Amino acid sequence: MSTARERLQEALEILGVTAKKSLGQNFLVSDVVIGRIIDQVKEFAPEYMVEVGPGPGALTFFLKQMNVPLQLIELDHVIAEHWRGQGLPVIEEDALRLDWEQFYTAAAGKKLVFVSNLPYQISSSIVIERSLEDHGVEHMVLMFQKEVAQRIRAVASDDHYGLLSVIAQVFWKISMVTEAGARDFSPPPKVQSRVLAFTRIVPEVKNRKAFLTFVKNAFAQRRKLLKKNLAGLLSQKKLTDEQLIGWLAELGFKETARAEELSPVQFVKLYQKFGFE
C-alpha cells in the first residue's frame, strides 16, 4: 500500500491545491498516527460517521473503506468537489455554524462517531458544542493542539485546568489515542498535537446550558475567590454568601476557595445547590 505522504502528494497534484493557513490546514502524513486513529474509530464500531475537515483524505481514505455512511464537512470548495466526485456527501459550511441535528436525524438511532483532524481554531468550541447536546454523537476521535488536549484532561489545581476541563470531563469519558509531532504533518505546524477519544457518559446534569453558564462564571476571573465570581448568580437565585460558604464546607473547602480547586464532580454538586434544575 502507498504511504500517507505519497497519497497526499498524489491528491494535491490532482486537486491543484496547497495547504491554506486561513483554514488551519496541516495535512496528516504519519502512517503510524493515522493507523492509531483508524484503529480507535474501528474499536468504537460506528454505524454512521461525520468527519470535519477531511482535506486530501489522510483519514477519509480509510474511513470510506469501513462501509459505514460517512458525512463530510469541508470548507475548501475544491476539496469538497473532489470528495463529491468520489460519491461522498459533503456539506460546505463551518462545522460550528451547522445544525448537527440533521446528522442525528440521518443516523436515525445508529451509533454516530465524529472523527476529525480538527482545525486548531475551532477545537475547543466544537467540544463544548457537542457537550451541550444530550444525544447525537456517541463517540469522538479528535486531533488537538497538545496544549488544548492537556486542558481537556487536566485535573483540579493543575495549571491547564479550567472551563474546558470541567465541561469535557462531566459529559465524556476521555482517553489518549496518540501523540503527533510537527513532522507528522505537511506543512509542519509550530505546535505539537495529541489525539483524544471521547465516549458519551450520562451526567448528573440536566440543564447543560445552565451548567456551562455556572462554570463560566466560576472561572470568570481565575485570581478571584469563587464566592466573588459567583456573586451574580447568588443574587439572581436569591442565595446568600453564607449558604455558599456552607456548601463549600460540605465539599471540604474554605470560603477562600477558587474555581480551579474544585474537581468536575464537585462542580456538579455545587451547581446542584443553586437550583437551576
ZIQUISUL-V396518 format. One record per pair of residues at least 6 apart in sequence whose ideal C-beta (glycine too) atoms are under 6 Angstrom apart, sorted by the first residue. I is the first residue (numbers start at 0). J is the second residue. If there is no record, write none. Layout:
# ZIQUISUL-V396518
i=(I | I)
j=(J | J)
This chain:
# ZIQUISUL-V396518
i=(2 | 3 | 3 | 3 | 3 | 4 | 7 | 7 | 7 | 10 | 14 | 14 | 16 | 18 | 18 | 18 | 22 | 22 | 23 | 23 | 23 | 25 | 25 | 26 | 26 | 26 | 27 | 27 | 27 | 28 | 29 | 32 | 32 | 32 | 33 | 35 | 35 | 36 | 36 | 37 | 39 | 39 | 39 | 40 | 40 | 43 | 43 | 45 | 45 | 45 | 46 | 46 | 47 | 47 | 47 | 47 | 48 | 48 | 48 | 49 | 49 | 49 | 50 | 50 | 50 | 51 | 51 | 51 | 52 | 52 | 53 | 53 | 53 | 62 | 63 | 70 | 70 | 71 | 71 | 71 | 72 | 72 | 73 | 73 | 79 | 79 | 82 | 83 | 95 | 95 | 103 | 110 | 111 | 111 | 112 | 113 | 113 | 114 | 115 | 116 | 117 | 117 | 119 | 122 | 122 | 123 | 123 | 126 | 127 | 129 | 130 | 130 | 131 | 137 | 138 | 139 | 140 | 141 | 142 | 142 | 143 | 144 | 145 | 145 | 145 | 148 | 148 | 149 | 150 | 150 | 150 | 151 | 151 | 152 | 153 | 153 | 153 | 155 | 155 | 156 | 156 | 160 | 161 | 162 | 162 | 165 | 165 | 165 | 168 | 169 | 169 | 170 | 171 | 172 | 172 | 173 | 173 | 174 | 175 | 176 | 176 | 177 | 178 | 179 | 180 | 181 | 181 | 203 | 204 | 204 | 205 | 206 | 206 | 209 | 210 | 213 | 216 | 216 | 216 | 217 | 217 | 218 | 219 | 224 | 225 | 225 | 225 | 226 | 226 | 236 | 236 | 244 | 246 | 246 | 247 | 250)
j=(30 | 28 | 30 | 33 | 57 | 28 | 26 | 28 | 55 | 55 | 77 | 81 | 77 | 24 | 26 | 186 | 74 | 75 | 118 | 119 | 120 | 184 | 188 | 54 | 55 | 185 | 57 | 116 | 184 | 185 | 183 | 177 | 179 | 183 | 57 | 176 | 177 | 140 | 194 | 61 | 140 | 176 | 196 | 114 | 140 | 112 | 138 | 67 | 110 | 112 | 109 | 110 | 68 | 106 | 109 | 111 | 67 | 69 | 112 | 70 | 102 | 113 | 71 | 114 | 115 | 72 | 94 | 115 | 115 | 118 | 59 | 71 | 73 | 69 | 69 | 88 | 102 | 82 | 87 | 89 | 90 | 94 | 79 | 89 | 89 | 91 | 89 | 89 | 121 | 124 | 135 | 137 | 136 | 137 | 138 | 136 | 139 | 140 | 141 | 142 | 141 | 142 | 144 | 143 | 147 | 147 | 163 | 167 | 166 | 136 | 166 | 170 | 207 | 199 | 198 | 197 | 196 | 195 | 192 | 194 | 193 | 190 | 191 | 192 | 193 | 193 | 195 | 159 | 159 | 163 | 164 | 163 | 167 | 173 | 159 | 160 | 164 | 260 | 262 | 259 | 260 | 259 | 218 | 214 | 218 | 214 | 263 | 266 | 263 | 202 | 263 | 202 | 197 | 198 | 200 | 195 | 197 | 196 | 195 | 194 | 196 | 194 | 193 | 192 | 191 | 187 | 188 | 267 | 210 | 267 | 276 | 275 | 276 | 275 | 270 | 270 | 228 | 229 | 232 | 228 | 258 | 258 | 228 | 255 | 256 | 257 | 258 | 240 | 243 | 273 | 274 | 254 | 269 | 272 | 256 | 265)
